[in-house]
Amino acid sequence: MNLTVISVNYLNAPIEILEKCSSNKDDITDFLSGTIGTIFFQEMVVISTCNRTEWVFVSPDPKKAIDLLISRIKDKTNISESILVKNMTVFQDFDAMSHLFQVVCGLKSMVLGENEILTQVKESYATSMEFGATSAYLNKLFQLLIATGKEVRSTTQISKGAHSISSIAIEAIKELDPMFTNKPILLIGAGVMIQRALAKLNSMGHEKLCIANRTMSKAESLASVYSNLTVIPYASIKRELEQFSTIYIGIHSTKYLFTVEDLKYLKTKKIIADVSLPRCIDPACESLPNIQSVSVDKLESVAKQTIKNREAVIPHVQACIRVAISELNDWLSYRDESFEWVNKRVFG
């Protein structure tokens, strides 16, 4: 098995590259359709979150496979190969395995130890497995990744007090307007990011919450949980903007939800937090005098403030990873495979 990971993440790429590489379920299916079944790709899982996209694959000819995959990414994103290569990291064999364990355990997250990445890896693996893009090796690897991610969160303090990207965005809003909890806020979307934002806002005592979602029944379901949450029709968002001091967006859209034309005539100042990837707000809106924006690429400095209390448990997490890799090594040996790279020591 030759394991390779191509990673485009918040540490090595600007948001303009991240959002173009971001892949929804249809994009992932296209990548799998165009690779699995060829002689260069035996198995593949594509992981895509709000701050990283990772292509994990097994290939008999990694160099050729990397070249072909970069070409496909170029076709999907319209980014030149030279720029893609500059903004991605390629991990192979042991380094790829070590990288994946650190990702799923939250060691490479913007928010150290955050829980969202574990759910996102599970969902990405399930999508690829259902497609038929995984077999013995990636099935074993991802099952062990998920089990290890769960273990470190239950046996260490890596996630104690950990904030999600959603709640970090709310902290950023609070920095811009300490009194925002007394003013109306509109949440757009109904997925995990919005659900976590709602939980955070509710715990802060925010009483003026409104929500809009393309599927109204999902918004209504959330409103049945939160008595302080009012549903407004998705189609009326732009007409209702004036009444909100803050707009919080966590929805997937291939087109901008708001452009300069939508926002430049607003009479009052707005804070717009967009945790979507691709972004739902035209970046040109940031130049408008009445708009203060919060986006994924601006959250790292806020996230770093939450890290120090959990750094002490990193050695314990690394020990869990070493045990998991040793288990994988035993499994590979049992299959009479020769993988010298697996025998390298983790972290050194």
C-alpha positions in Angstrom: 0.0 0.0 0.0 1.3 3.4 -1.0 -0.7 5.9 1.1 -0.8 9.6 0.0 -2.6 12.7 1.4 -2.9 15.9 -0.6 -3.8 18.6 1.9 -5.1 22.2 1.3 -5.7 23.8 4.7 -5.8 27.1 6.5 -2.2 26.8 7.4 -0.9 26.6 3.9 -3.5 28.3 1.7 -5.5 31.6 1.8 -9.2 31.6 1.9 -9.5 32.3 -1.8 -7.8 28.9 -2.5 -9.6 27.1 0.3 -13.0 28.0 -0.9 -12.3 26.9 -4.5 -11.0 23.6 -3.3 -13.9 23.1 -0.9 -15.9 20.1 -2.0 -19.6 19.3 -1.4 -21.0 15.8 -1.8 -21.4 16.2 -5.6 -17.8 17.4 -5.9 -16.6 14.5 -3.9 -18.5 12.1 -6.0 -17.0 13.6 -9.1 -13.5 13.2 -7.7 -14.2 9.6 -6.8 -15.8 8.9 -10.2 -12.9 10.2 -12.1 -10.2 8.3 -10.1 -11.5 5.1 -8.7 -11.5 2.4 -11.3 -8.4 3.8 -13.1 -5.1 1.9 -12.7 -3.6 4.7 -10.6 -6.1 4.9 -7.8 -7.1 1.8 -5.7 -8.9 3.6 -2.8 -9.8 7.1 -2.0 -11.5 9.3 0.7 -12.1 13.0 0.3 -12.4 15.1 3.5 -13.7 18.7 3.1 -14.4 21.0 6.1 -14.6 24.8 6.6 -10.8 25.1 6.8 -9.3 22.1 4.9 -9.8 19.7 2.0 -7.8 16.5 2.0 -7.6 13.8 -0.7 -6.5 10.5 0.9 -5.7 7.7 -1.5 -3.9 4.4 -2.1 -2.0 4.0 -5.4 0.4 1.6 -7.0 2.1 4.6 -8.6 1.9 7.6 -6.2 3.8 10.0 -8.4 1.5 9.5 -11.4 -1.5 9.5 -9.2 -0.5 12.9 -7.6 0.0 14.4 -11.0 -3.4 13.2 -12.3 -5.2 14.3 -9.1 -3.7 17.8 -9.2 -4.8 18.0 -12.8 -8.4 17.2 -11.8 -8.3 19.7 -8.9 -7.1 22.3 -11.4 -10.0 21.5 -13.7 -12.5 21.8 -10.8 -11.1 25.0 -9.3 -9.6 26.8 -12.3 -6.5 27.4 -10.3 -3.2 26.9 -12.1 -1.1 23.8 -11.2 1.8 26.0 -10.1 -0.4 27.9 -7.6 -2.1 24.7 -6.4 1.3 23.1 -5.7 2.4 26.2 -3.9 -0.6 26.1 -1.6 -0.8 22.4 -0.8 1.1 19.9 1.2 1.7 16.3 0.1 2.2 13.6 2.8 3.2 10.1 1.9 3.3 6.7 3.7 4.1 7.1 7.4 3.9 10.9 7.2 0.4 10.6 5.7 -0.8 8.3 8.4 0.7 10.5 11.2 -0.9 13.6 9.6 -4.4 11.9 9.5 -4.3 10.8 13.1 -3.3 14.3 14.2 -6.1 15.8 12.1 -8.8 13.5 13.5 -7.6 14.0 17.1 -7.8 17.8 16.7 -4.1 18.5 16.9 -4.1 20.3 13.5 -7.4 22.1 13.9 -7.7 25.9 14.1 -9.2 25.3 17.5 -7.1 22.7 19.3 -9.1 19.6 20.2 -12.4 20.8 18.5 -15.0 18.1 18.0 -16.4 19.0 14.6 -13.5 17.4 12.7 -14.3 14.0 14.0 -17.8 14.2 12.8 -16.7 15.5 9.4 -14.1 12.7 9.0 -16.8 10.1 9.8 -19.2 11.6 7.3 -16.5 11.9 4.6 -15.5 8.2 5.1 -19.1 7.1 5.0 -19.7 9.0 1.7 -16.6 7.4 0.1 -17.4 3.9 1.5 -21.0 4.1 0.2 -19.6 5.0 -3.2 -17.4 1.9 -3.2 -14.2 3.9 -3.2 -12.7 2.2 -0.1 -11.5 -1.3 0.5 -9.5 -3.2 3.1 -6.7 -0.6 3.7 -8.7 2.6 4.0 -11.5 0.9 5.8 -9.1 -0.3 8.4 -7.3 3.0 8.6 -10.4 5.2 8.9 -12.1 2.9 11.4 -8.9 3.2 13.5 -8.8 7.0 13.0 -12.4 7.4 14.1 -11.9 5.1 17.1 -8.7 7.0 18.1 -10.4 10.4 17.7 -13.2 9.2 20.1 -10.7 7.7 22.6 -8.6 10.9 22.9 -11.7 13.0 23.6 -12.9 10.6 26.3 -9.5 9.9 28.0 -7.8 13.2 27.8 -8.7 16.9 28.3 -8.0 17.8 24.7 -11.6 18.9 24.2 -12.3 20.3 27.6 -13.7 23.8 27.1 -12.9 23.5 23.4 -14.7 25.9 21.2 -16.0 25.1 17.8 -15.5 27.4 14.8 -19.1 28.4 15.3 -18.6 29.6 18.9 -15.2 31.2 18.0 -17.1 33.3 15.4 -19.6 34.4 18.1 -16.6 35.4 20.3 -15.4 37.5 17.4 -18.8 39.1 17.0 -18.7 39.9 20.8 -15.3 41.6 20.3 -16.8 43.9 17.7 -20.0 44.6 19.7 -20.0 43.6 23.4 -23.8 44.4 23.5 -24.8 42.3 20.5 -26.8 39.9 22.7 -29.3 42.6 23.3 -29.9 43.1 19.5 -31.7 41.0 16.9 -29.5 38.4 15.1 -30.4 36.5 12.0 -29.0 33.0 11.5 -29.0 31.6 7.9 -28.9 27.8 7.6 -29.8 24.9 9.9 -26.8 22.6 9.8 -24.3 21.7 12.5 -22.6 25.2 12.4 -25.9 26.9 13.0 -27.0 24.4 15.6 -23.8 25.0 17.6 -24.1 28.7 17.2 -27.7 28.6 18.5 -26.6 26.6 21.5 -23.9 29.1 22.3 -26.2 32.1 21.8 -28.9 30.5 23.9 -26.4 29.9 26.8 -25.4 33.5 26.6 -29.0 34.5 27.1 -29.7 36.0 23.7 -33.4 36.5 23.3 -33.8 38.0 19.8 -32.9 35.1 17.5 -34.3 34.6 14.0 -33.5 31.8 11.6 -34.0 31.3 7.8 -33.2 28.2 5.9 -33.9 26.9 2.4 -35.8 24.0 3.9 -38.2 25.7 6.3 -39.1 22.5 8.1 -35.5 22.2 9.4 -35.6 25.8 10.7 -39.0 25.1 12.3 -37.6 22.0 14.0 -34.9 24.1 15.6 -37.5 26.7 16.6 -39.4 24.0 18.5 -36.3 23.5 20.6 -35.5 27.2 21.3 -38.5 29.3 22.5 -36.5 32.5 21.7 -36.1 31.5 18.0 -38.4 32.9 15.3 -38.5 31.5 11.7 -38.6 33.8 8.7 -39.0 32.7 5.1 -35.7 32.2 3.3 -37.0 34.2 0.3 -37.6 37.2 2.5 -34.0 37.5 3.9 -32.9 40.5 1.8 -36.1 42.4 2.6 -35.7 41.8 6.3 -32.0 42.6 6.7 -32.5 46.1 8.0 -34.0 44.9 11.3 -31.0 42.8 12.2 -27.7 44.1 13.7 -25.9 40.8 13.2 -26.2 38.2 10.4 -24.6 34.8 11.0 -24.3 32.6 7.9 -23.5 28.9 7.9 -24.9 27.5 4.7 -23.5 26.0 1.5 -24.0 28.0 -1.6 -22.3 28.0 -5.0 -23.2 31.7 -5.4 -22.9 34.7 -3.2 -25.9 35.2 -1.0 -25.1 38.9 -0.6 -23.3 41.2 -2.9 -22.4 44.9 -2.6 -25.7 45.8 -4.3 -27.6 44.0 -1.6 -25.8 45.7 1.3 -24.6 49.2 0.3 -28.0 50.9 0.9 -28.5 49.5 4.4 -29.1 52.4 6.8 -27.6 50.9 9.9 -24.3 49.1 10.5 -24.2 45.4 10.4 -21.9 42.6 11.6 -21.9 39.8 9.1 -20.3 36.5 10.3 -19.8 34.1 7.4 -18.5 30.7 8.5 -19.4 29.1 5.1 -16.9 27.7 2.7 -17.1 28.7 -0.1 -18.0 32.2 1.3 -21.6 33.4 1.0 -20.6 37.0 1.1 -18.9 38.8 -1.8 -15.4 39.8 -0.4 -16.0 43.2 -2.0 -18.6 43.9 0.7 -15.8 44.2 3.3 -15.0 47.6 1.8 -18.5 49.0 2.6 -18.5 51.4 5.6 -21.6 50.0 7.1 -20.4 46.4 7.2 -18.1 44.7 9.7 -17.2 41.1 8.5 -16.1 38.0 10.3 -15.0 35.1 8.1 -13.1 31.8 8.6 -9.7 33.2 7.7 -10.1 35.9 10.4 -10.8 33.5 13.3 -7.3 32.1 13.9 -6.2 34.9 16.2 -9.4 34.4 18.4 -8.9 30.6 18.3 -5.4 30.8 19.7 -6.6 32.4 22.9 -8.4 29.1 23.7 -5.5 26.8 23.2 -3.1 27.3 26.1 -5.1 25.5 28.7 -5.2 22.3 26.6 -1.7 22.1 25.3 -0.5 20.1 28.3 -2.5 17.1 27.2 -0.8 16.9 23.7 1.8 14.2 24.8 -1.1 12.0 26.0 -2.9 12.4 22.7 0.4 11.5 20.9 0.7 8.4 23.0 -2.8 7.3 21.9 -1.8 7.9 18.3 1.4 5.7 18.8 -0.8 2.9 20.1 -3.2 3.2 17.2 -0.3 3.1 14.6 1.2 0.1 16.4 -2.2 -1.6 16.1 -2.3 -0.8 12.4 1.3 -2.1 12.0 0.2 -5.4 13.5 -2.7 -5.7 11.2 -0.6 -4.9 8.1 2.0 -7.5 9.3 -0.8 -10.1 9.7 -1.7 -9.5 6.0 1.9 -10.4 5.1 2.5 -6.9 3.7 5.9 -5.3 3.9 5.6 -1.6 4.9 8.9 -0.5 6.3 7.5 3.1 6.7 5.0 2.0 9.3 7.8 0.9 11.6 9.2 4.4 11.9 8.7 6.0 15.3 5.8 8.5 15.6 6.8 12.1 16.1 10.5 11.5 15.7 
